[in-house]
Amino acid sequence: MADLLTRPLLRRDEPAWGSRVPWLAAIVATAWALLAGFALCVLPGVAVWIAEGAVGPLGDPLRFASQAWLTAHHAGLDVGGGSFTLAPLGLTLLFVLLLHRSARWAAHSAGVATTRGAVAVVVPAVVTYIVGAGIVAALSTSHDVAGDPFEAVLWAALWSGAAVATGVAHESGLLADWWWRVPPLMRAALAGAGVAVAGLVGVGAALMGVSLVAHTGRIGDLATALDAGPLGATLLIVGCALLVPNLVVWSAAFALGPGFAVGTATSVAPDGVTLGLVPAVPVFGALPTDLPGSLTWLVVAGPVLAGLLAGLMVHRRLGRVPDLGLGSEADGDVGEDGDGDGDGVALGPALGVAAGAGAIAAVAMAVLALLSGGSAGAERLTALGPVPWEVAAATFGLVTVPALVVVLVLRFRRRPADAADEADGNEADDTERTRDGAAHAADADPADRAVDTAEGEPVSVREEDPPPPPPEQ
């Protein structure tokens, strides 16, 4: 009895490693993730349907769930002459986490240990998710809303491919193996870009938090004006929470300079705010209506700080400065652990790695801007969010320049110190060698004498005794 009470509900070693066929484990795990994600979308619709007295067919909440599922995957919906493509990234992240966790379970069940085994799990999982996306797209069609099956299948393939591949590689240990196969300089650039993107997202989260606190009253007024009731208010809170990741990316775009739009002919940027009618969503009450003039440009310090941190990461990953000339080519590599244990990298390649980190960060932020924006209907709501190419250009400039400066300064600062240390070391070696030679000469036999060889090393030479005189005859 005690064993039953203390045994964990989900044992880590159950199922046993490699106890299932790869394709079967992949299908079961992906089907579970698909059903769990669809259930998250069904619950709100069913709750509203029951609250209204279960009036109408049960297919209505199922159709609403299908439309929400497609929207979370960034698959567009045709709505009354317009399109709805704004994906709540909070729900998208939940779906990705479900796929990632189910992929890890499938990899553990199938005993994946090689790349070939990983493919045997990833391919059936992606195919299963694609089939499910097609079924959901078929269920979403109504007289005024229609989903695009081709677009749904395409986005489902992208999301499931990325989530399942990383989950399988993580569980099997292949992810670390693949990472160490990446060239060291590319690893350093990716590490710097990761620090920069994390810093920019952190800046966006801070700005969004400040704006939410500053406009709490307006947000409450919008929620009160909707008069949605207890259930409706709960659903509004959940919906606004799912939009928080979108607003974080929009705030990061604001800090970078380009800003974002909440409709056609609108702009929220450091150089000014132009707003019209915005969607009646309480969280949009946090949008600023006026800015404190030129002081608003102080928010650019956040992206600059992210660039400085990226430069520090790149410098740390590249290792110590080589002992070669400033303009010479270095053949040294980054250490095997990527933490500066190797021979270091010359200044030119180091600057190239810093610029590469800025370029990778720019591409990543452009992708986030693309995923966070979209349209929410026709007319004024056809443009929501930042413009991806503007975000990419601003990220490249505000991250690359500080990163280059940090790498340049740190490589210059460490080089003279290394040269001085080397000179001091050589001088100490010469002094010690001279002292050892003098001590050896003092301890030697008086008949011994020291001579210098061509290389400058003192060598003791003993004088031979004179030959004896010849015997007398």
C-alpha positions in Angstrom: 0.0 0.0 0.0 2.8 2.4 0.9 4.4 1.7 -2.5 1.2 2.5 -4.3 0.8 5.8 -2.4 4.4 6.9 -3.0 4.7 5.8 -6.7 4.6 8.8 -9.1 1.6 9.0 -11.4 3.7 9.4 -14.5 6.9 7.4 -14.3 9.8 8.6 -16.4 10.7 5.1 -17.5 7.1 4.2 -18.6 6.8 3.4 -21.4 10.2 1.6 -21.7 12.8 2.9 -24.0 12.2 1.6 -27.5 9.0 -0.3 -26.5 6.9 0.9 -29.5 7.2 1.0 -33.3 8.4 4.4 -34.4 5.6 5.2 -36.8 2.9 4.0 -34.4 4.4 6.1 -31.5 4.5 9.1 -33.8 0.9 8.8 -34.9 -0.4 8.2 -31.3 1.6 11.2 -29.9 0.6 13.6 -32.7 -3.0 12.6 -32.5 -3.0 13.3 -28.8 -1.5 16.7 -29.3 -4.0 17.5 -32.1 -7.0 16.5 -30.0 -5.7 18.3 -26.9 -5.1 21.5 -28.9 -8.5 21.3 -30.5 -10.1 20.7 -27.0 -8.6 24.0 -25.8 -10.5 25.7 -28.6 -13.7 23.8 -28.1 -14.1 24.6 -24.4 -14.9 28.3 -24.8 -17.5 27.7 -27.5 -19.2 24.9 -25.6 -19.2 27.0 -22.4 -21.0 29.9 -24.3 -23.4 27.4 -26.0 -24.4 26.0 -22.6 -24.7 29.4 -21.0 -27.1 30.5 -23.7 -29.3 27.5 -23.0 -27.9 25.1 -25.6 -29.8 26.9 -28.3 -28.8 25.8 -31.8 -26.9 22.8 -33.0 -23.7 21.6 -31.3 -21.9 22.1 -34.6 -21.8 25.8 -34.0 -19.2 25.6 -31.1 -17.3 23.0 -33.0 -17.1 25.3 -36.1 -16.0 28.1 -33.9 -13.3 25.9 -32.4 -12.1 24.9 -35.9 -11.8 28.6 -36.8 -9.9 29.4 -33.7 -7.6 26.5 -34.3 -6.8 27.6 -37.8 -6.3 31.2 -36.6 -3.8 30.1 -34.0 -1.8 28.4 -36.7 -1.8 31.6 -38.7 -4.0 30.1 -41.4 -6.3 32.8 -42.9 -10.1 32.9 -42.7 -12.2 34.6 -45.3 -14.7 36.7 -43.3 -17.4 38.8 -45.1 -15.3 40.4 -47.9 -12.1 40.5 -45.7 -9.6 38.2 -44.1 -8.7 37.3 -40.6 -5.0 36.4 -40.2 -4.1 37.8 -36.8 -2.9 34.8 -34.7 -2.9 34.9 -30.9 0.6 33.9 -30.3 -0.2 32.7 -26.8 -2.4 30.0 -28.2 0.2 29.2 -30.9 2.8 28.7 -28.2 0.5 26.3 -26.4 0.1 24.2 -29.5 3.8 24.2 -30.2 4.5 23.0 -26.6 2.0 20.2 -27.0 3.6 19.1 -30.2 7.1 19.3 -28.7 6.1 17.3 -25.6 4.3 14.6 -27.6 7.3 14.3 -29.9 9.6 13.7 -26.9 7.3 11.0 -25.7 7.3 9.4 -29.2 11.1 9.5 -29.4 11.4 7.9 -26.0 8.9 5.2 -26.8 10.6 4.4 -30.2 14.1 4.5 -28.7 15.4 7.0 -31.2 19.2 7.2 -31.1 20.1 8.0 -34.7 19.2 10.5 -37.4 17.5 7.8 -39.4 15.4 6.9 -36.3 14.5 10.5 -35.9 13.2 10.7 -39.5 11.1 7.6 -38.9 9.3 9.5 -36.1 9.2 13.0 -37.6 7.7 12.1 -41.0 4.6 10.2 -39.7 4.0 12.8 -37.1 4.0 15.7 -39.6 1.8 13.7 -42.0 -0.7 13.0 -39.2 -0.8 16.7 -38.2 -1.3 17.7 -41.8 -4.3 15.3 -42.2 -5.8 16.7 -39.0 -5.4 20.3 -40.3 -7.2 19.4 -43.4 -10.1 17.9 -41.4 -10.2 21.0 -39.2 -10.3 23.3 -42.2 -13.2 21.4 -43.6 -15.1 21.8 -40.4 -14.5 25.5 -40.2 -16.5 26.4 -43.3 -19.9 28.2 -42.7 -22.1 30.5 -44.8 -20.0 33.6 -43.9 -16.6 32.2 -42.8 -14.4 29.9 -44.8 -10.9 28.5 -44.3 -8.3 27.8 -46.9 -7.4 24.1 -46.8 -4.1 24.6 -48.7 -3.0 27.4 -46.3 -4.0 25.4 -43.3 -2.0 22.4 -44.5 1.0 24.5 -45.2 1.1 26.2 -41.8 0.4 22.9 -40.0 3.4 21.4 -41.8 5.6 24.2 -40.8 4.6 24.3 -37.1 4.5 20.5 -36.7 7.8 20.0 -38.5 9.7 22.5 -36.3 8.1 21.4 -33.0 8.4 17.7 -33.7 11.9 17.8 -35.0 13.2 19.7 -32.1 11.3 17.5 -29.6 12.7 14.3 -31.1 16.2 15.7 -31.4 16.1 16.9 -27.8 14.9 13.6 -26.3 17.3 11.5 -28.3 20.3 13.7 -27.7 20.8 14.4 -31.4 20.2 18.1 -30.9 23.5 18.5 -29.0 25.3 16.4 -31.5 24.0 18.5 -34.4 24.9 21.7 -32.5 28.5 20.7 -32.2 28.7 19.9 -35.9 28.0 23.6 -36.6 31.2 25.5 -37.4 32.6 27.3 -34.4 32.3 30.8 -35.9 28.6 30.1 -36.8 27.9 28.9 -33.3 29.4 32.2 -31.9 27.2 34.2 -34.3 24.1 32.2 -33.3 24.8 32.7 -29.6 25.2 36.4 -30.1 22.0 36.6 -32.1 20.1 34.7 -29.4 21.3 37.1 -26.7 20.2 40.1 -28.9 16.7 38.6 -29.6 16.2 37.8 -26.0 17.2 41.3 -25.0 14.8 42.9 -27.5 12.0 40.7 -26.4 12.8 41.6 -22.8 12.7 45.3 -23.7 9.3 44.8 -25.4 7.9 43.0 -22.3 9.1 45.9 -20.1 7.5 48.5 -22.3 4.3 46.6 -22.5 4.2 46.1 -18.7 4.7 49.9 -18.1 2.0 50.8 -20.6 -0.5 48.3 -19.1 0.1 49.7 -15.6 -0.1 53.3 -16.8 -3.4 52.7 -18.6 -5.2 50.4 -16.2 -8.1 52.7 -15.9 -8.8 52.9 -19.6 -8.6 49.1 -19.9 -11.1 48.7 -17.1 -13.5 51.2 -18.8 -13.4 49.2 -22.0 -14.1 45.9 -20.3 -17.0 47.5 -18.4 -18.5 49.0 -21.5 -18.6 45.6 -23.2 -20.9 44.3 -20.4 -20.0 40.7 -21.3 -21.2 39.1 -18.0 -19.1 36.8 -15.8 -18.5 34.2 -18.5 -17.8 36.7 -21.2 -15.5 38.7 -19.0 -13.6 35.5 -18.3 -13.3 34.7 -22.0 -12.1 38.3 -22.6 -9.4 38.0 -20.0 -8.2 34.7 -21.5 -8.3 36.2 -25.0 -6.3 39.3 -24.0 -3.8 37.0 -22.3 -3.3 35.1 -25.5 -2.6 38.3 -27.3 0.2 39.3 -24.8 3.0 37.8 -26.9 1.8 39.8 -29.9 1.9 43.0 -27.9 5.4 42.2 -26.6 6.7 41.9 -30.2 4.9 45.1 -31.1 6.5 46.9 -28.2 9.9 45.7 -29.3 9.2 47.2 -32.7 8.3 50.4 -31.0 11.6 50.4 -29.1 13.5 49.7 -32.4 11.9 52.8 -34.0 9.6 51.6 -36.8 6.7 51.0 -34.4 3.5 49.3 -35.4 0.0 49.9 -36.8 -3.4 49.1 -35.4 -5.2 49.7 -38.6 -4.8 51.5 -41.9 -3.4 55.1 -41.7 -2.4 54.5 -38.1 1.0 54.5 -36.5 2.4 54.0 -32.9 6.1 54.9 -33.0 8.6 57.0 -31.1 8.2 59.9 -33.6 4.5 60.1 -32.9 1.1 58.4 -32.5 -1.6 58.5 -35.0 -4.7 56.5 -34.0 -8.3 56.3 -35.2 -10.9 53.7 -34.3 -9.3 50.6 -32.8 -10.8 47.2 -32.1 -12.9 47.1 -28.9 -10.5 44.8 -27.1 -9.7 45.8 -23.5 -6.0 45.2 -23.9 -5.8 47.7 -26.7 -6.6 50.3 -24.1 -2.9 50.2 -23.2 -2.1 51.9 -26.5 -0.6 55.4 -25.9 -2.4 58.4 -27.2 0.5 60.9 -26.7 4.2 60.7 -26.1 6.6 62.9 -24.1 8.3 64.4 -27.1 11.9 63.7 -28.0 12.4 61.9 -24.7 10.5 58.9 -26.2 13.6 58.1 -28.2 15.3 57.0 -25.0 13.6 53.7 -25.6 16.2 53.1 -28.3 18.7 52.5 -25.5 17.1 49.1 -25.0 18.0 47.7 -28.4 21.5 49.3 -28.1 22.0 47.5 -24.8 20.9 44.3 -26.5 23.6 44.9 -29.2 26.2 45.4 -26.5 25.3 42.1 -24.8 25.5 40.4 -28.2 29.0 41.8 -28.7 30.1 40.5 -25.3 28.7 37.1 -26.1 30.5 37.0 -29.4 33.8 38.1 -27.8 33.5 35.4 -25.1 32.7 32.7 -27.6 35.6 33.6 -29.9 38.2 33.0 -27.2 41.4 34.9 -26.3 43.0 37.3 -28.7 45.8 35.6 -30.8 49.4 36.7 -30.4 49.6 37.6 -34.1 49.9 41.0 -35.7 46.8 43.3 -35.8 46.3 42.9 -39.5 47.5 39.4 -40.0 45.4 36.3 -40.7 44.9 34.0 -37.8 44.4 30.3 -38.1 43.3 29.8 -34.6 39.9 28.2 -33.9 37.4 28.6 -31.1 37.7 26.1 -28.3 35.8 22.9 -28.5 33.5 24.0 -25.8 32.9 27.4 -27.4 33.9 29.3 -24.2 37.2 30.7 -25.3 39.5 27.8 -24.6 41.0 27.7 -28.1 43.6 29.8 -29.9 41.2 32.7 -30.6 40.2 34.4 -33.8 41.8 37.4 -35.5 40.2 40.8 -35.6 38.7 40.6 -39.1 36.9 37.3 -38.6 35.7 38.4 -35.2 34.1 41.5 -36.7 32.5 39.3 -39.3 31.0 37.1 -36.6 29.6 40.2 -34.8 28.0 41.4 -38.1 26.6 37.9 -38.7 25.0 37.9 -35.2 23.3 41.2 -36.1 22.1 39.8 -39.4 20.7 36.6 -37.8 19.0 38.7 -35.1 17.4 40.9 -37.8 16.0 37.9 -39.6 14.6 36.5 -36.3 12.9 39.7 -35.4 11.4 40.0 -38.9 9.9 36.5 -38.5 8.5 37.5 -35.1 7.0 40.7 -36.6 5.5 38.6 -39.4 3.9 36.1 -37.0 2.6 38.8 -34.6 0.8 40.8 -37.2 -2.0 40.3 -39.7 -5.5 41.5 -40.5 -8.7 41.4 -38.5 -11.3 42.0 -41.1 -11.9 44.5 -43.9 -11.4 48.2 -44.4 -9.4 49.8 -41.5 -8.4 46.5 -39.8 -6.5 45.1 -42.8 -3.1 46.1 -41.2 -2.2 45.2 -37.7 1.3 45.0 -36.3 4.8 46.0 -37.4 6.2 45.9 -40.9 8.7 43.0 -41.0 11.4 44.5 -43.3 11.4 47.8 -41.3 11.9 45.8 -38.0 14.7 43.8 -39.7 16.5 46.9 -40.9 16.3 48.6 -37.5 17.4 45.5 -35.7 20.4 45.1 -38.0 21.5 48.7 -37.4 20.9 48.9 -33.6 22.4 45.5 -32.8 25.2 45.2 -35.3 26.9 48.6 -34.6 27.1 48.1 -30.8 28.3 44.5 -31.2 31.0 45.6 -33.6 32.2 48.3 -31.2 32.3 45.9 -28.3 34.3 43.3 -30.2 36.6 45.9 -31.6 37.3 47.6 -28.2 37.8 44.3 -26.4 40.1 42.9 -29.0 42.2 46.0 -28.9 42.3 46.2 -25.2 43.5 42.6 -24.7 46.1 42.7 -27.4 48.5 45.2 -25.8 48.1 43.4 -22.5 49.0 40.1 -24.0 52.0 41.6 -25.7 53.2 43.2 -22.5 52.8 40.0 -20.6 54.7 38.1 -23.2 57.6 40.6 -23.1 57.7 40.5 -19.3 57.8 36.7 -19.4 60.7 36.7 -21.8 62.6 39.1 -19.7 62.0 37.0 -16.6 63.2 33.9 -18.4 66.4 35.6 -19.4 67.1 36.9 -15.9 66.5 33.4 -14.5 68.8 31.8 -17.0 71.6 34.3 -16.2 71.1 33.7 -12.5 71.3 29.9 -13.0 74.5 30.3 -15.0 76.2 32.4 -12.4 75.3 30.0 -9.6 76.6 27.1 -11.7 79.9 28.9 -12.3 80.3 29.6 -8.6 79.8 26.0 -7.6 82.1 24.6 -10.2 85.8 23.6 -9.7 88.2 26.5 -10.0 89.8 24.7 -12.9 86.5 24.8 -14.7 85.6 27.8 -16.9 82.5 28.7 -18.7 82.4 29.5 -22.4 79.6 30.7 -24.5 78.4 28.6 -27.4 77.0 30.0 -30.6 73.5 29.8 -29.2 74.5 31.8 -26.1 74.2 28.9 -23.6 77.0 28.8 -20.9 78.9 25.5 -21.1 81.5 24.4 -18.5 84.8 23.2 -20.0 87.6 21.7 -17.8 91.2 22.4 -18.6 93.3 19.3 -19.2 96.5 18.7 -17.1 99.8 19.3 -18.9 101.5 16.1 -20.2 104.3 14.6 -17.9 108.0 15.3 -18.8 109.8 12.6 -20.9 111.8 10.1 -18.9 115.6 10.7 -18.5 117.9 8.4 -20.5 
